[in-house]
Amino acid sequence: MKAVWIVDDDQSIRWVLEKALARVAIPARSFDSAAQVLAALETETPSVLVTDVRMPGEDGLSLLHRIKQVRPDLPVIVMTAFTDLNSTVQAFQKGAFDYLPKPFDVNAAIGLIQRAARTDESDVSAETTHASTPKQAGRVMAQSSSPAMQEVFRAIGRLAASSVTVLITGESGTGKELIARALHDHSNRAQGPFVALNAAAIPKDLLEAELFGHERGAFTGATQQRRGRFEEAHNGTLFFDEIGDMPLELQTRLLRVLAEGSFYRVGGSQAIHANVRIVAATHQPLEQRVAEGRFREDLFHRLNVIRLRLPPLRERTEDIPALVQLFLQNSAQDLGVQARRVSAEAMRWLSSFNFPGNIRQLENFCQWLTVMSSGQVIEAKDLPPEVLEHVGKQGCELASDAREAEPDGQSVKIGASAAEGAAGAITDLSAVAWTRELAQEAERRLVRNEPAVMVTLMRDFERVLLKAALAHSRGRRMEAAQRLGIGRNTLTRKCAELGLDD
């Protein structure tokens, strides 16, 4: 069996892969530079080449390009710690068999190498894509090191030379249009137009004319001929956002266009050919809408050729710091101010938030922080109310757990542990005097070994806060609840629990 060649300037990486390959009886040979590999290729050929991207001298992508010129059938696996969209796509465009982000699971890496070694010539050529001019589209999506997004990056690389229809699914705000733009920008249609149409944002009566265009006099107000989105996207990409909201009658026309490749303008009699790549997106479960009779099953199968699922932000929290930095830089540039920095504690709080609005909500938070924060460094106390409320609810859950615990020695221990965590969170809210006094009071109670410190402090805190709000609003509970940022029913329940009704 031919050896697997490993190219990396990091000796530890070479050693780990060599040992792992030896355990499965695969011979390996290591190199620390691209020049050594190119010299060895003049007399030998490996079964698989595994190369790093960032290396002194010639980098891995340049090495990949040169190898494909002299050994087009050699499977090449690219590995790097810089897991961004453009690097991934360029690797596939230059003919990589696959992409291995660092740090990697050794067993997964060996499995990938074994699969590459078994790949015959036809398989390798099927993986090879043709180069196109990459653009800097979707920098937001490129800021990701999560495994789920790496799979999306791989798919974009493999689809670069194809015009196959793609369906992108995911919650609102996950960046589906950015992925659609990345698919276009890294495709052979990159020089053509990218046209986006939101099926949910255009009135039903206007959607057909918007999509297919209309002839002069086709309906009242049609004073001149107008091209539709299909014509505008000729030789490019047409992106259907929220395709699940498209009316049924228009779904029928769209299906005919996808099947026949041509359409008629509204009021027209001449067929117009459409050379368009379709990318659709939805946050709705189309299978369910098909079962309900609200989406055509045949159109669903036409669109569902390749499906890409975008994970919500709560499933890729490791990306939040990089996204925050990017959004703060963008906001500062828009406003002409210096970019804010986020403290470690504030970043932990942001990363713990579940972001129901996903990336769009995070971007809005960063714009809010750029405008509203008073200092250059954003502290935990400066975060948006939604984040502070979320952290507060987490503290209340800890207090509830402590109240429900049995009054034995173990419950006291659980309560004290919860108090330490919640007291730490509350203390970090601000450096103002009252939080320092709160920290001192918590310390005094902990020194006295008081049980359930969290419970008693939370009750005292809520009692004082509710009394102050009710006094400020002169007893008007609706106003007090609004000023506190809670519901009126919540305020009434808490008043009853804390004995304030008396």
matplotlib code that plots the C-alpha trace (Angstrom):
import matplotlib.pyplot as plt

x = [0.0, 1.2, 2.0, -0.1, 1.9, 1.4, 2.5, 2.5, 5.1, 3.8, 5.7, 3.1, 0.4, 2.7, 3.5, -0.1, -1.3, 1.7, 0.9, -2.8, -2.1, 0.3, -2.4, -4.5, -1.5, -1.3, 2.3, 2.9, 5.6, 5.9, 7.1, 7.4, 7.2, 5.5, 8.9, 9.8, 6.6, 7.0, 10.5, 9.3, 6.4, 9.0, 9.8, 6.9, 3.1, 1.3, -2.2, -3.4, -1.9, -2.9, -1.7, -1.9, -2.9, -0.8, 2.9, 6.2, 7.0, 4.4, 1.0, -1.3, -3.8, -1.0, 0.5, -2.9, -3.2, 0.2, -0.4, -3.6, -1.8, 0.7, -1.4, -5.1, -6.2, -4.4, -6.9, -5.8, -7.2, -6.8, -6.5, -6.3, -7.2, -8.5, -12.0, -13.6, -15.9, -13.5, -10.7, -13.1, -14.6, -11.1, -10.0, -12.8, -12.4, -8.8, -9.7, -9.5, -11.1, -12.3, -11.6, -10.4, -10.8, -8.4, -8.7, -9.9, -10.9, -8.1, -10.5, -12.6, -9.4, -8.2, -11.7, -11.5, -8.0, -9.2, -12.2, -9.9, -7.5, -10.4, -11.6, -11.1, -10.4, -14.0, -14.7, -11.8, -12.8, -16.4, -15.1, -13.1, -14.6, -13.6, -12.2, -14.4, -13.6, -14.4, -15.9, -16.1, -19.8, -21.2, -18.4, -20.9, -21.3, -17.5, -17.1, -17.7, -15.8, -18.8, -19.0, -22.5, -21.4, -18.3, -20.6, -22.4, -19.1, -18.2, -21.5, -20.9, -17.5, -18.9, -21.8, -19.5, -19.5, -23.1, -26.3, -28.4, -31.4, -30.7, -33.2, -31.9, -33.8, -33.4, -35.0, -35.5, -32.4, -29.9, -28.5, -30.2, -29.8, -26.1, -25.6, -27.6, -25.3, -22.2, -23.5, -23.8, -20.5, -18.5, -20.3, -19.7, -22.5, -20.7, -20.4, -24.2, -26.9, -28.1, -31.8, -33.7, -37.5, -39.3, -42.5, -44.0, -43.3, -45.1, -48.9, -50.5, -52.0, -48.6, -46.4, -47.0, -46.2, -43.2, -41.9, -42.6, -43.0, -45.9, -46.7, -48.1, -51.8, -51.9, -53.9, -55.0, -51.9, -49.6, -48.6, -45.4, -43.7, -41.8, -39.3, -39.8, -37.3, -36.7, -35.6, -33.4, -31.7, -30.8, -27.4, -27.4, -29.1, -32.7, -33.2, -36.7, -36.9, -39.8, -40.9, -43.3, -45.6, -46.0, -49.7, -50.7, -51.7, -48.3, -46.6, -48.2, -46.6, -43.3, -43.3, -44.0, -41.0, -38.7, -39.9, -39.8, -37.2, -39.4, -42.3, -44.7, -45.0, -48.4, -50.5, -47.8, -47.9, -44.2, -42.3, -39.2, -36.3, -34.8, -31.3, -31.5, -30.2, -32.8, -32.0, -35.0, -35.2, -37.8, -38.1, -41.3, -41.4, -42.3, -43.1, -45.8, -47.2, -47.4, -49.3, -51.7, -52.3, -50.7, -47.6, -47.5, -45.7, -44.2, -42.8, -41.3, -39.5, -38.3, -36.8, -35.6, -32.7, -29.9, -30.9, -28.8, -29.9, -28.5, -28.2, -29.6, -27.2, -27.8, -26.3, -23.1, -22.4, -18.7, -19.2, -20.7, -17.4, -16.2, -19.6, -19.8, -16.4, -17.4, -20.8, -19.3, -16.7, -19.4, -21.6, -18.6, -17.7, -21.3, -21.5, -17.9, -16.8, -14.2, -15.2, -16.3, -14.7, -16.6, -15.5, -15.0, -18.0, -20.3, -19.2, -20.1, -23.5, -24.1, -23.0, -25.5, -28.5, -30.6, -31.0, -34.5, -33.8, -30.5, -27.7, -30.0, -30.8, -27.1, -26.4, -29.1, -27.7, -24.3, -25.8, -27.7, -24.5, -22.5, -25.1, -26.1, -22.9, -21.2, -17.7, -15.3, -15.4, -18.9, -19.5, -22.2, -24.4, -24.4, -26.0, -29.5, -32.5, -33.3, -29.9, -30.1, -33.6, -32.5, -29.7, -32.1, -34.5, -31.6, -31.0, -34.7, -34.6, -31.7, -33.7, -36.7, -34.5, -33.3, -36.9, -38.0, -35.0, -35.7, -34.5, -31.7, -27.9, -27.8, -30.3, -28.4, -25.3, -27.3, -28.7, -25.3, -23.9, -26.7, -26.3, -22.6, -23.4, -26.3, -24.5, -21.6, -23.9, -25.6, -22.4, -21.0, -24.0, -22.3, -19.5, -21.9, -22.2, -25.4, -23.9, -20.8, -23.0, -25.0, -21.8, -20.7, -24.1, -23.9, -20.4, -21.6, -24.4, -22.2, -19.6, -22.4, -23.3, -26.9, -28.9, -30.5, -28.8, -30.0, -33.6, -33.6, -31.6, -33.8, -37.0, -35.5, -34.4, -37.8, -39.6, -37.6, -37.8, -41.6, -42.2, -40.1, -41.9, -45.4, -44.5, -43.2, -46.4, -48.6, -50.0, -50.9, -49.8, -50.0, -47.6, -45.3, -45.2, -44.3, -41.5, -40.1, -40.4, -42.7, -46.3, -49.1, -50.0, -46.4, -46.4, -49.7, -48.4, -45.2, -46.9, -49.1, -46.0, -44.1, -46.9, -47.1, -50.9, -51.2]
y = [0.0, 3.5, 5.8, 8.7, 11.9, 14.5, 18.1, 20.4, 22.7, 21.6, 18.6, 17.5, 17.3, 15.2, 12.9, 12.4, 11.5, 9.2, 7.2, 7.1, 5.8, 3.2, 1.8, 1.0, -0.3, 2.6, 3.7, 7.5, 9.9, 13.4, 16.7, 20.2, 22.3, 22.3, 22.4, 19.0, 17.5, 18.8, 17.4, 14.0, 14.0, 13.9, 10.2, 9.0, 9.3, 8.9, 7.3, 10.4, 13.8, 15.7, 19.3, 22.2, 25.6, 28.1, 27.1, 29.0, 29.4, 28.1, 27.6, 24.6, 26.0, 26.9, 23.4, 21.9, 23.9, 22.8, 19.1, 19.0, 20.2, 17.3, 14.7, 15.5, 12.1, 12.4, 12.8, 15.9, 16.6, 20.2, 20.9, 24.3, 26.0, 29.0, 27.6, 30.4, 30.2, 31.5, 29.1, 26.1, 27.1, 27.8, 24.4, 22.7, 25.0, 24.0, 20.3, 19.2, 15.8, 17.2, 19.8, 19.0, 21.8, 22.0, 20.9, 17.6, 14.2, 11.8, 8.9, 11.1, 12.2, 8.6, 7.6, 10.5, 9.4, 5.8, 7.0, 9.1, 6.2, 4.0, 6.6, 5.7, 8.0, 8.7, 9.6, 12.0, 13.7, 14.0, 15.9, 18.2, 21.6, 24.3, 27.6, 30.7, 34.1, 34.2, 37.3, 38.6, 37.7, 36.8, 37.9, 37.2, 33.6, 33.2, 34.1, 30.5, 27.6, 25.5, 22.0, 22.6, 25.6, 23.8, 21.3, 24.2, 25.6, 22.2, 22.1, 25.5, 24.4, 21.2, 23.1, 25.9, 24.5, 23.3, 25.0, 22.5, 23.9, 24.4, 24.7, 26.5, 25.9, 27.5, 29.9, 33.5, 35.6, 32.7, 34.2, 32.3, 35.1, 35.4, 31.7, 32.1, 35.0, 32.9, 30.1, 32.6, 34.4, 31.2, 29.7, 29.9, 32.4, 34.9, 37.4, 37.3, 39.0, 37.9, 38.7, 38.2, 38.0, 37.7, 35.8, 36.9, 40.6, 41.2, 41.3, 38.3, 40.2, 41.8, 38.7, 37.2, 40.4, 40.9, 37.4, 37.1, 40.8, 42.1, 43.5, 47.0, 47.1, 43.7, 45.2, 48.6, 50.7, 48.7, 51.6, 50.1, 46.7, 45.5, 42.8, 40.4, 38.9, 35.8, 38.0, 40.1, 37.0, 35.7, 33.9, 34.4, 33.3, 33.9, 33.7, 32.9, 33.9, 32.5, 30.2, 28.5, 31.6, 31.6, 31.3, 28.0, 29.3, 30.9, 27.7, 26.1, 28.7, 28.4, 24.6, 25.0, 27.3, 25.0, 22.1, 23.8, 26.5, 29.2, 31.4, 34.1, 37.7, 38.6, 39.5, 38.1, 35.5, 35.0, 32.4, 33.7, 31.4, 31.6, 30.5, 30.9, 29.0, 28.7, 29.0, 28.9, 29.5, 29.0, 28.9, 26.8, 23.0, 22.5, 18.8, 19.8, 22.5, 19.8, 17.5, 20.4, 21.0, 24.5, 23.7, 21.6, 18.3, 18.3, 21.8, 20.7, 17.9, 20.2, 22.6, 20.0, 18.7, 19.8, 21.0, 23.1, 23.5, 26.6, 26.1, 28.7, 30.8, 29.0, 25.9, 27.7, 29.9, 29.5, 31.9, 34.7, 36.5, 36.7, 37.9, 40.5, 41.9, 42.1, 43.7, 46.3, 47.2, 47.6, 49.7, 51.9, 52.4, 53.4, 55.9, 57.2, 56.3, 54.1, 50.4, 49.3, 46.4, 43.8, 42.7, 39.0, 39.0, 40.8, 38.3, 35.4, 36.9, 37.4, 33.9, 32.5, 34.3, 32.1, 34.7, 33.9, 36.3, 34.7, 36.6, 39.4, 40.0, 39.9, 42.5, 44.7, 44.3, 45.4, 48.5, 49.3, 48.9, 51.2, 53.9, 53.5, 52.4, 55.3, 53.8, 52.3, 49.0, 47.4, 45.9, 43.5, 46.3, 47.9, 45.0, 45.3, 44.7, 41.4, 40.0, 41.4, 40.0, 36.6, 36.5, 37.6, 34.8, 32.3, 33.7, 33.3, 29.7, 29.1, 30.6, 28.5, 25.4, 26.4, 26.9, 23.5, 21.7, 19.7, 21.4, 19.1, 19.5, 18.7, 21.3, 24.0, 23.0, 23.2, 26.6, 28.0, 26.8, 28.5, 31.6, 31.8, 31.6, 34.0, 36.4, 36.5, 37.3, 40.1, 41.6, 41.8, 43.8, 47.0, 48.6, 51.1, 51.4, 49.4, 46.2, 46.5, 46.7, 43.7, 41.8, 42.7, 41.6, 38.3, 37.7, 38.4, 35.9, 33.3, 33.8, 33.2, 30.0, 31.1, 28.6, 29.5, 32.9, 33.2, 32.8, 35.4, 38.0, 37.6, 38.1, 41.2, 42.5, 42.0, 43.4, 46.7, 47.0, 46.5, 48.9, 51.5, 51.1, 51.2, 54.3, 56.0, 55.2, 56.1, 52.6, 52.2, 48.6, 48.8, 51.7, 50.1, 46.8, 48.7, 50.6, 47.4, 45.7, 42.9, 41.9, 43.2, 39.6, 38.9, 42.0, 41.1, 37.5, 38.7, 41.2, 38.4, 36.2, 38.9, 40.0, 43.5, 43.3, 43.6]
z = [0.0, -0.9, 2.0, 3.2, 3.0, 5.8, 5.2, 8.3, 9.9, 13.3, 14.4, 17.0, 14.3, 12.1, 15.1, 16.1, 12.6, 12.0, 15.2, 14.5, 10.9, 12.3, 14.5, 11.4, 9.5, 7.0, 6.2, 6.6, 5.5, 6.9, 5.4, 7.0, 3.8, 0.4, -1.3, 0.1, -1.1, -4.7, -4.8, -3.6, -6.1, -9.0, -8.1, -5.9, -5.5, -2.2, -1.8, 0.0, 0.7, 3.9, 4.0, 6.3, 4.8, 6.8, 6.5, 6.0, 2.4, 0.0, 1.6, 1.4, -1.1, -3.5, -3.0, -3.7, -6.9, -8.2, -7.2, -9.2, -12.3, -12.2, -10.2, -10.8, -9.4, -6.1, -3.2, -1.1, 2.3, 3.5, 7.2, 9.0, 12.2, 10.2, 9.5, 7.5, 4.5, 1.8, 2.8, 2.7, -0.7, -2.2, -1.0, -2.9, -5.9, -6.2, -6.1, -2.5, -1.6, 1.7, 4.4, 8.0, 10.5, 13.5, 16.2, 14.8, 16.2, 15.4, 14.7, 12.3, 10.6, 10.1, 8.8, 6.3, 5.1, 4.7, 2.6, 0.5, 0.0, -1.3, -3.7, -7.3, -10.2, -10.9, -7.4, -7.2, -10.4, -9.1, -6.0, -8.1, -8.9, -11.3, -10.0, -10.0, -8.8, -5.1, -3.6, -0.1, 0.3, 3.7, 6.0, 8.8, 7.9, 7.5, 11.2, 12.3, 13.8, 14.8, 13.3, 11.9, 9.9, 8.7, 7.0, 5.4, 4.2, 2.7, 0.8, -0.7, -1.9, -3.5, -5.1, -6.5, -10.1, -10.1, -11.0, -8.9, -7.0, -3.3, -0.4, 2.7, 5.9, 9.4, 11.8, 11.1, 11.4, 10.9, 7.7, 4.9, 2.4, 3.3, 2.5, -0.8, -1.7, -0.8, -3.1, -5.9, -5.3, -5.3, -8.3, -12.1, -12.2, -9.9, -12.8, -13.3, -11.2, -7.8, -7.5, -4.2, -3.9, -0.5, -1.2, 2.1, 1.6, -1.7, -1.9, -3.5, -6.4, -7.3, -6.8, -10.2, -12.1, -9.8, -10.6, -14.3, -15.4, -17.5, -20.9, -21.5, -20.9, -19.2, -16.3, -15.0, -14.3, -16.6, -18.7, -19.9, -20.3, -17.2, -16.8, -13.9, -11.4, -13.6, -16.5, -14.2, -12.9, -16.4, -16.2, -12.5, -9.3, -8.2, -4.5, -3.2, 0.5, 2.6, -0.3, 2.1, 2.0, -1.8, -2.9, -4.3, -7.7, -8.1, -7.0, -10.1, -12.4, -10.7, -11.0, -14.8, -15.2, -13.3, -15.4, -18.8, -18.3, -19.8, -18.9, -20.2, -18.9, -17.5, -20.6, -22.9, -25.6, -26.3, -24.3, -22.6, -21.8, -18.2, -17.6, -13.8, -10.8, -8.1, -4.4, -2.0, 1.7, 4.4, 8.2, 7.9, 7.8, 4.1, 4.7, 7.2, 4.8, 2.1, 4.4, 5.2, 1.5, 1.6, -0.5, -3.7, -3.1, -6.7, -6.2, -2.9, -4.5, -7.3, -4.7, -2.3, -4.5, -2.1, 1.4, 3.7, 7.3, 9.1, 12.8, 15.2, 17.1, 20.3, 18.7, 17.7, 20.8, 20.1, 17.2, 19.3, 20.3, 16.7, 15.5, 18.3, 17.4, 13.7, 14.4, 16.8, 14.2, 11.5, 13.8, 14.8, 11.2, 10.3, 13.2, 12.7, 16.3, 17.8, 18.1, 21.5, 23.4, 25.5, 28.9, 29.6, 31.9, 29.5, 26.8, 29.0, 29.6, 25.9, 25.1, 27.7, 26.0, 23.7, 20.9, 19.6, 16.8, 16.0, 14.2, 13.3, 17.0, 17.9, 15.3, 16.6, 20.1, 18.9, 17.2, 20.4, 22.5, 20.2, 20.6, 24.3, 26.1, 27.9, 28.0, 25.6, 27.3, 27.5, 30.9, 32.0, 33.3, 29.9, 28.1, 26.6, 28.9, 27.3, 28.3, 31.9, 32.3, 31.1, 33.6, 36.3, 35.4, 35.7, 39.3, 40.1, 38.9, 41.3, 44.1, 43.3, 43.4, 46.8, 48.1, 46.9, 48.5, 51.7, 54.9, 55.7, 55.6, 52.0, 51.1, 52.9, 50.9, 47.6, 48.6, 49.5, 46.2, 44.3, 46.3, 45.4, 41.7, 41.8, 44.1, 41.8, 38.9, 40.8, 42.0, 38.5, 37.3, 38.2, 40.2, 41.8, 45.6, 46.1, 44.5, 46.6, 49.7, 48.5, 48.0, 51.6, 53.0, 51.1, 52.5, 56.1, 55.8, 54.2, 57.0, 59.6, 57.7, 57.1, 55.1, 51.7, 51.4, 47.9, 48.9, 51.7, 49.7, 46.6, 48.7, 50.3, 47.0, 45.3, 48.3, 48.2, 44.5, 44.4, 47.2, 45.5, 42.2, 43.8, 45.8, 42.6, 40.7, 43.7, 43.9, 40.3, 39.6, 35.8, 35.8, 38.4, 36.3, 33.2, 34.9, 36.3, 32.9, 34.1, 33.6, 35.9, 36.8, 37.8, 40.0, 41.7, 42.3, 43.8, 46.0, 47.4, 47.9, 49.7, 51.9, 50.3, 49.9, 53.7]

ax = plt.figure().add_subplot(projection="3d")
ax.plot(x, y, z, "-o")
ax.set_aspect("equal")
plt.show()
